[in-house]
Each structure stands twice: as C-alpha cells, then as structure tokens.
Amino acid sequence: MASWQIRIDVGGTFADGWALTPAGSQIRCKVLSSGALRTSIVSIEDGWLGCDRPLSDHEQGLEGFSVAGVLISESVPNLGKIKVEGQFHLGQIIELVSGEDAAVVAARLLTGTAPGADFPRADLRVATTRGTNALLEGKGTPVDLYTSKGFESLLEVRDQRRPDLFELSPSLSVPVTKRVIGVTGRLDRKGRELEPLDESDLEAHGETKAVAVAMINSDVAPYHEKRVAEILRDRGFAEVSVSHEIAPMIRLWPRMETTVANAYLTPVMGGFLSSLKNALPGVPLSLMTSSGQLKSAETFRPVDSLLSGPAGGIAGAVALARACDLKQVLTFDMGGTSTDVARISGEPGYRYEQEIGPVKVLAPAVKIETVAAGGGSICQWKNGGLQVGPESAGSSPGPACYGCGGPLTVTDVNLLLGFMDEMRADIPLDRTAAETRLDELIQEIGEEVNREELLEGLRKIAIGHMAEALRQVSTRDGYDCRDHTLVAFGGAGPQHACALASELGMKKILIPADAGLLSAWGLHQAADREIKVKQVLKLLDDSIGEELDQLREGQRIHRSLFELRLKGQDSSIEIEAGQGISEVELREAFETRYRELYGDARPVDREIEWVALRLELVGRATDLDYEYFERGELVEKLTLEQDGFSTLLLAKGWRIFRGTSGSIRLDWEGRNELEGKAPAVVEAELFRRRFEGVVEEMGELLRRTALSTNIKERLDYSCALLDAEGRLIVNAPHIPVHLGALGLCVRKVSAGRTWEEGDTVVVNHPAYGGSHLPDVTVISPVFVDNQLLGFVANRAHHAEIGGKTPGSMPPDGSCLAEEGIVIPPTSIESIGDDFFKDSRSPADNLADLKAQVVANRYGVKALRKLAGQSAMEVVAFHLRGVYERSAILLARAIEGFGETSAEDKMDDGSIIRVKISKNEKLVVDFSGSADVHSGNLNATPAIVRSAVLYALRLWVRTDVPLNEGLLDEVEIVTESGILDPPLTRDPKTCPAVVGGNVETSQRVVDVLLEALGLQANGQGTMNNFLFGNERFGFYETIGGGAGAGPGWHGRSGCHVHMTNTAITDIEILEERFPVRVREFGIRRGSGGPGEWMGGDGLIREIEFLEETTVSLLTQRRERIPRPNGVPGRNLLFRDGRWQELKGTQKIVVKTGDRVRIETPGGGAWLQEL
C-alpha cells in the first residue's frame, strides 16, 4: 500500500509543507512558524465564517483548531469555511491554532488530519530551525563541561578577538555552560601520556541534563576523553556529548564549542523529536542535516541541524539544475527573515566550519552565505541615512502589512509598489498599515521626497545587500557571477530575481515550479547521503589509496574530497578526485586550483600538507525527468505572476521560456537603460554601499591571493578608498591602528609627486605616513578621462621583513635600520625578485606584495566602472557626501564641549599627556608628552592620528562610515618627542618605532578615552610574544582585560583597542612548533574592583621542547591599568623555580623551560569617573 510522502521545512517566519499523496498528486501548504494559520473574515452566516482563501486542499481537518480560545466545531477548509462561536466582524484578522508545533500543523493540513485524529500511513522528512533558534536566543539547557585542567575558561576567551571593533560595552556569547570542571591528565600530540587521568576530579558536581567532554589533543588521542565519558555514563548521564565523536578535528576551542553546543541543544531537539513522534506514532522520520544528509531520529545530532532548511533548498536546486542541464548556478533563496545564497557546479560545495550566531561549529554544511535581507528586513532612517536591515520584523509582529503593528519592511515596499497581489497572498495583508509606516519614515527623513522613488530606492538598497552576498560566494572562490544561471526561490526570491540579475550582469534566471516551497520540495529530492571524514595531518605522499580503503570500508564512493594546504598555513583547498587518483595527479590538481585561486604558481619552497580526507557516500536519489523549455514572449512591461506561495516579478527585456515540469527560464534580451534618478537620500545610501563594496572586495581579493598566514588568517590588513585630496573616505578595517594612517600616507607620498594613470607605489617608511616597517602600504591613483578621481590603497602586515630579530620586532632596537627593510615611496615596476633579499622570507614578501597590487588593481577597475555608470562628477560628489556625513556627526557630538585632560606613563616613566578643548575646532593637544624615546616606543604621527580617529569613532557612538570626516573639525597638536619623533630619511638616524605601533598606541588611546570619560584603562598593551631559532619563527599578541565603563563590566580575555588579531589555537601551536601549552585561560581577579569591574587578563604558559630565543615586547608590568587593574607579569620557570622577567626582554630558553605571560586586567569604573 502506498503511503503519504510528507516534507516540511520549518523556517524563521513560515513552515512550508509539500506532500505526495498515495495517488501521486502533490499538495502544498504554508503556516506561520508559530503554528498558526492567519486569515481574514470575508463573510459571516449562521455561525460560519468565510475566510479570504482556502485553508487547505481538503474537505475537513480543522476541527480541533481554535479561534480566540474557542474550538472550531465544523470546517470545509478547501472552501475556506469554519464554524466557531463568538463575536466576529467582516475584515477581522483571526488566527487558527491547535497548540501543536508548526511541523505537526503542516502535516495535518497536508493530509487533512484533524487534531486528535490518527495520521494515515506516511513517511516524514523535516528540516527545522528549532536548534538554530534555541542557540541564537539562549534557550538551550546549560551544560556541565569536563575539560583538561588549565583550559577551563577557553570558551570565554575563544580566539581573543572582540566581535565589534567599536563596541566598548562587551557583546558576550550566549552562556551555554553551567559549570566547567577541570580534569587532571595530559596527552601530547603523538598520543603519549604525560600525566595520568585523575578520576577523582570527576566526582558528582550536581544534577544536569546536558554534559559535554572536550580534552586537549583528543582529536589524535581520545582515550582520556573516552574514559571520562564512560565514567559519566556509568553514573547515569544518558546523553554525553564527546568532542572526538562530535568534531574529530584539530583545534581545541572550536571542537570544544561545537561539543558544548551539541549538548546544549540535545534536550531541546529531543523535545522537538518527541513531539513529532507522539503526534505521528509509527511514521518513519528523517531529518535533514546542514550538509544535506538525511538522518534518522536515532542518529541525528543537534549540531548537524543548524543549517538544515537552506540545505533542503540546495538539494532541490541541485536536482532541478541537473534536470535542466545547468552546469553552474548561483542559488538565491529569499525568505522572510534572511536570504541564503550558494554556488553549485554539478554538486554543492561544503564548508566544515561556520559561525552560527555566537558559536563556532565544526560540522559539515553546504557552503551557503546568509545575509540579513529578507522580506521582513526593516526599512528605517538611522544615523542620518536610510538603512534596510539587518534588523528583521520576523514572523511576529511581522511586516506592517501583516496587521500586527510591525515596522516598514521590504515586503511592505513591494506591496506599495504594486509588486504583490494582496488578493493572492498566503496571509491577509493590510495596505493601510504599510502606508502609515511609509508616512512615518518620510517624516523622519525631514525633507520632501517622492513616495514612489523612495520605495524604489529602498528596494534597490535591499537588492544591493543581496548582490554583495552573491559576489562573495563567486568571486571569493575565483568565479564570475556572469557565467552562472541564477536559480531564485523562496517566497520572495522570484520577486527580486530580475533586478538582482541585472545588478550582477547575469543573463539567465531559472524559477522552479515550486519556488515558494523549494526547501520542502528539496527534502523529497535529497538522496541518502553520508560524509565520512578522517583527519590526516601529514605531508602529501603515496598513501592515498590506503587511506581511501580504510575510510570507505567497502562502500561505494560518490565523491572523494581531499583537503590540502601549503605547510604552515591554516586555510586549505578542497580537491575533488576520482578513486584511483595518484599522488602526482593530486599534486597537479592542487597546483592548478592554487593558480586559479591565487593567480600564481605554488611557491616551490612550500610543501603540500594533506589535512583531511572526506568521502561522500550517496544512495538512490529521486530521478526527475529532463525538463524541456518552449520559447515564449518577450516581456514588454513589468508583469506579476503570483500564487499563494511565491511571487514572480517579470521585468522588461527578459524572454520567458516555460518548462515541461512547470519551471520558468528567463533569458536577457533587452538593452541596459539608464535608470531614473533616485531621491538624494536613497542615492547617498546606494553609493555608500557601493563604495563599501569596492573596499570589501579589495580586502577579500587580498586575503584570497596572499600567501602569508598573517594576512590570510590573522587578517592583519586594511583596504581603503580615498578622494582626490587623499582623504580617507571608506575603508574595510580589521586593525584599528591602520585607520587614520592611510590618508596621511597617501598625502605624504603625493606631496611634490605628479601621479599618472597606471601608477602604483609601495611604501613603509614612517616619514611618509607609515606606522612600522612590517606594515607595507600600496597606493594606486584612479583616473577617469585623465582626471584624478581618487585613490585606492591597502596596508598589510608582513610577518617578516628583516631586521635584527626574527619577526622584525626587536625588543632592543634603537634605530629604524635595526627593525627591517625600509621602503621609501617606490614604484612597483622597480621592485625586482631581489628587493626583499634582506628579509628572512623574501618569497612570502613578494607574494604578499603581489596580492596587494592585485587588490588595488581591482579597486581601480571597480571605481572606474562606477564612474562610467554614473559620471565622474556624481561619484566625486558622493565621495564628498560620505566624508561630510561623518563630519556633521562629529560636529553634533562636540557641541558644548569644554575642556578635559588626562595623562599616563609607559613602564619606563615616559609620559603620554593629552588636553582636549573646543575652540573653533576640537583641539587634541599632546604637548607635554615625553621626549624622543631611546628605544622603540616612538609613535609616528600616523599612529597618533589613528588613535585619535579611533577614539572619536567611539565617542560618536554611531555606526558611521569610518573616515577622515571625523577629523574635519579636529586639530591634532604634537611636539617633537615620543609622539612626533624626527623621522629622517636615513634609517640609521631615524628612531626605532616598532614599539610605538604596538604599545604606545594603546597608551594614547587610554588617555584619550580617560579624558573623554568613555572607559577606564584597558590592559594597555598588545603583549607581543615572539620565539624561534634557525628552524622556525613564531609571533603572536595576547589579549587581556578591557576597561569597565558607565553601566558595564569590562570584558575579560580579549584584545583591546588598537589590535584585534586572533590567537593561535593550542593544538595548532603544539602540532607545528616544539612547544607545549601548559595553561591558557582567564587570569581571575586581575580586573580592577569597583562599581563596574574591569575585565580580567589572560594567562599563557608555554613549555619549550628545544633551545629557542624568546622576545617579549610588553607594557603595564610596572604601572596599573587605572583604576585598580592588576599589572601584568612575565615569568620564566627554570631549574625548578620561577623568576621574574622584564616587560621588554630577549632570552634564550632551554629544553624544559617555561615562559608564563600573565596579562594585565582592565581598570574599574568608579562613580567619581
């Protein structure tokens, strides 16, 4: 006997249902994610309410639902009729509820099964955001975590980066642990036991329903972890999440976080699965995972579900692309809350690590980018400009037109533009409510605007957000959007497809027959799929066949995916290969893909490391008939096609081809015509987004094409767009110390220079706006019709550029020549292969410099293209407009400002002093600061300018484009000294500056924030830690405590102010270098006590396994972070005892020695501040 095939995708706004009946017909439904059916009353007769549309395809099935707490006694759902007692009126919006989960409600509507009635024989597949929502909203079950002693606070520290550069009050992760228990016992990277497991540490620690175990090096040696889990299970903990089972890959922090997330969600997802099983007893249940696998309820892991809905859409798109013989597609799934995009070339790509809200998850997932731009994205006036998203109205209250008091959204914009037929919508729409919200927006703007043009402009802004996401999934991996077909689905995807394709220059669009329900339909098309993974972590050799045989265990392989990388790098390249591939063929495939991605051959001195092997085992999938398309008419005007699940807006110039299975193909045959002028407020936002898009793409290209880990993984670079005067207009900052420096650098290099089209100049000399020598700047002018429009520039930190010590940051340097290769403004044409001969890594320098040049060339091309589309004068006008908007915001902030001052000292007593006063301009006066430093603590004017710009951005407290407009009404005064050293052209007479960049810059920010009353002192140092010998070199900066502020405690264990680089994971450090991490975590009690507590510092203790030179460049070892913060300490353990080290020191350590760095805590915020 045939059964029902029920497929349900529960999203953030709607639950979509699709089913195949036993007779082979298809049935569809859509309900709100709350489980409610929303409708409006169009007739009332003898207790029967007539609804504005059919409520299901069946003649019964709503008995047992209730309206306003009263049960429905009779129903004819297919005619939209229900009988219920109560007082109702025409036009009233009502909700039908059953109290059941949305997935169960959808299953009832599909099958016509009333609440309480038995379901027919069926097979159920579900995708759900239930786990995702619980994670994002903090509604899981707090976890008991058992981990190796010394790493108990790793989940608080993460990788030490702060998520928002300009947020002083800390944005903390969702607290998913109830308690953390440190367990004695240690294994090394080779699995050798260094310290036995102490089982007495596992005594009961209270009752909990969620338990996780994550111990160091368990990815290669899990026996301690297995024993801990065994003991806990013997004590009655049925559900124990164990890291080597959940995420068996190197890197302790993300593996631990993934395991804790799984434990945190286990009770939530267990409850959800129980509700499905109880409502549909005996019905086989499969759940979609983030990677497109279907798993039974018994083998399903919560952490695998976090992107299951989008994965269903990808499964549908893959099947459809195959049926339509499309080789390369970009998918565009626009729903109510967000938009998901992906690239497919035959099969979907995967990623094995993703951020889901506050949590990093190591689990395979279809490679999808999500942008906060859906139908529910809020349209608002904010910070002097229009904004669309990222905030969303969600399903409750929803858009204004839902009639529940919601804000103006993209859905409302489309309704008011006539791009939706409200009579065919899946829920009743209130046009008047949308009009009211639009009126309120116009009133906020405060100037006369054309309503139609404003609506069109808001839609264009939303389209721009989506276009950027699609560029990311294509250009990031070296592909061109224009070579792909756009597959648009979701409730709002087809509605925006033509506009989006035009924005991207794409010529082909495919609209699925079930576009509004493709994620549910895709569940039906999904094949039984399994991904098996083995971590390899060795140099590529001829053991490929052996590894394949061990992993596949006789099963049929669909795809073999080899994860390879250059030795020493973190980012890897995935190579798909056949079963019989040889080492030579795999090496050739890697080198070909490397050249495609990075534009150059693999460096011959870098070996290839085999990171992991993944096998995709695929069973039978649903076979779709080949879809044929008949040539149709050319669209002559905007045309709307809409059903209850999706809206298609056909734009002029596209030719329609209708497929034999109901799909629609659109081919572009029109001409690109100039669009009408948008309102000024709209045009300003559009250009701002385009400018930001240029520098973001420059940054992505630089990251992708660079060789060094410092740029590729630590993201130690910034890209910028400047106007013809060399003023910074837009940048994509990762490192705040770069912020104000690029404008000054461009102006210094431009002084006395005649720029010509095609020029590119390289510089790192502090006399020309450089910060310190490792920061290399590349500048290119942009000419349009022989007129200078502006500049593009980027600055990137080269991890090695010569000098007296590895890492080019000598703690005892006394002049610039000792710190590395000095580059005055130099044309790129004059830089040959031997230019970096005095560096210890000349090949890396040349490769990274080439990547910087490639990024600039992209920026020049993009800005010229923008000028070609809009005219140079228009682009110049909007560059000026972005600058002026920031200037206006600062002017407002300094109104009525009086005078304030602050001072502090470096550890050697060097004074940093500032006085801030308001005359005609805001005067930031550093007079009275120390003389020129005899060591390396001299901060260049570029560094001082960066610190001032950063502090002013914090003071404004507005998400404003970060540019030199903030300095327009600011005068910075410095005297010759530590903050304005004599930067001579001769490196031998020029003072050393490396410490000024990394240490003095932090103190400058501290005195500025103290003077402005924004925050207590942070740790005031970057804790520079370098070690190496003739075989290797390593450099990292270590976070500490952030200062408290008025109304918040300082964040613990993070980087503050002028840096924000990631710290190397414990297991990676032990894998690559002859060291052992003894402890890494929060230094409890180091934050200043007070009304609002300062954040605690960090402890990083490293044991050395061979003789090594260690360099320390740190501050705040002698002087406290004010008020009440605890200063840092540097310690050496040798011959059985600890001894204190200086803040700035170079030492040689022996095998078995340990260096312990205890970083400063942050200052407290006291009432008198």
ABEGO torsion letter per residue (X at the ends): XBBBBBBBBBBAABBBBBBBBAAGBBBBBBBBAAGBBBBBBABBBGGBBBBABBABABABGABGBBBGGBBBABBBAAAGBBBBBEBBBBGBBBBBBAGBBAAAAAAAAAAGBBBGBBBBBBBBBBBBAAAAAAAAAGABBBBBBBBBBGAAAAAAAEAGBBABAABABBBBBBBABABBBBBBEBBBAAGBBABBBBAAAABBAEBBABBBBBBBGAAABAAAAAAAAAAAAAAGBABBBBAAAABBBBEAAAAAAAAAAAAAAAAAAAAAAAAAAAABBGBBBBBBBAAGBBBBAAABBAAAAAAAAAAAAAAAAAAAAAAAGBABBBBBBBBAABBBBBBBBGBBBBBABBBBEABBBBBBBBBBBBBBBBAABBBBBBGGBBBBOABBAEAOAEBAAAGAGBBBBAAAAAAAAGABBAAABABBBBAAAAAAAAAAAAAAAGBBBBAAAAAAAAAAAAAAAAAAAAAAAAAAAGBBAAABBBBBBEAAAAAAAAAAAAAAGBABBBBBABAAAAAAAAAAABBBBBBBBBBAGBBBBAAAAAAAAAAAGGBBBABBBBBBBBBGBABBBBBBBBAABBAAAAAAAAAAAAAAAAGBBBBAABBBBBABBBBBBBBBBBBBBBBBBBBBBBBABBBBBBBAABBBBBBBGBBBBBBAAGBBBBBBABBBBBBBBBBAAAAAAAAAAAAAAAAAAAAAAAAAABABAAAAAAGBBBBBBBBAAGBBABBBBABAAAAAAAAAAAAAAABGBBBBBGBBBBBABAAAGBABAABBBBBBBBBBGGBBAEBBBBBBBBABAEEABBGGBBAABABAAAAEBBBBBBBAAABBAAAAAABABAAAAAAAAAAAAAAAAAAAAAAAAAAAAAEAAAAAAAAAAAAAAAAAAAAAAABGBBBBBBBBBBAAGBBBBBBBBBBABBBBBABGBBBBBABAABBBAAAAAAAAAAAAAAAAGBBBBBBAAAAAABBBBBBBEAABBBBBABAAABBBAAAAAAAAAAAAAAAAAAAAGABBBBAGBAGBBBBEBAABBBBBBBBBBBBBBBGBBBBBGBBBEABABBBBBAAAAAAABBBBBABBEBBBGABBBEABBBBBBBBBBBBBABBBBBBBBBBGAABBBOBGBBBBBBBBBBGGBBBBBBABBBBBBBBGBBBBBBBBBBBBBBAAX
